[in-house]
Amino acid sequence: MRKLLITAFIIFLITNNPKALLTDYRDIFIGSYFCTKQCQTLNANLNIAFFEDTLSINITKDNLDSVLNINIKQNNYKVKLLNGILIPYRPGDLIHGYFYSLDSISFAISLSHTPNICMYKGIKF
């Protein structure tokens, strides 16, 4: 009788144990973002030129843990996500930024180790 009660109790625990949901914390950040792009470039005459544009970017998960891909037209940048902050995944990449809410992003990319820089600020759509 005692074995029967213990067996029934174990079966009860196994069948009624709530399963832990495994989620990837990056899921809330992936998607398409409508961004304003502001760039400043230094031309051959050492004059600084500014321009602004709007575009959409896509953020996807990488196979590596805590890494996101930022896709801007044909360019793909890998960033490590740490508490909402975007840091370069590869040494030497000049991309930094952050998510300032669950649906908003701000980041900057320095182009080819030059004084040329583009800043992006956008919201998920």
N, C-alpha and C positions, 0 to 999 in steps of 0.2 A: 504494500500500500504506500509506503514511504517513497519507494523508487518511482511509483506511478505519479505521485504528487510532484516530485522533483522534476521528472520528465515533462509533465504538463506545464510546470512553471517555466522551464527552459524553452519549450515550444512557444509559450505565450510571449516571453521576452523577445524571442527571435522574430516572430510574426508581427508584433505590435511596436517594435522599435522604430521610431521615426528615422528615416534615412537622411543623412546630411547631404544637402545640395552642394555639389561642387560647382563653383562658378569662377570664371576668370575675371579678375577685377578690371582688366583692360576693356571688357565688353562695353562698358558705358562710354568709352571715349572713341570707339571706332565709328566710322561713318563719313559722310560728306559734309564739308564745311564751306560756307560762302565767305570769302575773305577779301579784305582790302589789302593790297600789296603796295607798299611805299618803298621806293628804292632811291639810293643816292649813288652816283658813280663819278669817278674821277677820270676825265678824258685826257687825251694826249697833251692838251694845252694846260693841264693842271687846273681846269675849271670843274667845279662840282655841278653836276646836273641832277635834278630831282624829277622823278615821275611817279605817277600813281595809277593803279589799275585795279580791277576787280576780277576775281577768278574763283573757281571752286577747286578744292583739294580733297583728296581721299586719305583717310587714315585707316590702316588695316593692322591686324595682329601679325607679328612675325612668329615663326616656329619657336624661336628662342624665348624663354621666360622673361617677362617684363620689357620686351622690346616691341616697339611700334614702328611701322613703316609710314612715312609721310610721302605721298605721291603728288608731285606738282608737275603737271604736264608729262614730259618724258623722264623727269628726274625722280629718283627714289632716294630718300634719306632715312637711315635707321637711327632711332633715338631710344634711349633707355628711359623708362618711366619710373620715377621715384617720387612718391608722394605728390603727384600732380606736376612734377617738374620734369622737363624734357632735357636730357643731357646727351651729348654725342655718344653713340655706341662705339664708333671706330675712332681711335686716337687720330687727331689731326682734323677731324670734321669740325667745321665751324658753324654749328647750329645749336641754339639754346632757346628755351622758352618754357611755357607753363600753360596749364589749363586753369583759368581763373574761375571757372564754374564747370559743371558737368557737361555743358554744351557750348563752351566758349574757349578759344585757344588764342594764344599770342606767342609768336616765336620770330627769331631773326636768323638769317643765313648770311654769312660773309662769303663772298664769291672769290674763290681761288686765291686765298691769302693776299688779297688786295684791299684797298680802302673802300671797295664797293660792297654795299650791304643792302639787303632787302628785308623789310619787316612785314610780317603778316599778322593780321588780326581778324578773327572770324567767328561765326556762330554756326552751329550744326543745323542742317535743314533736312 
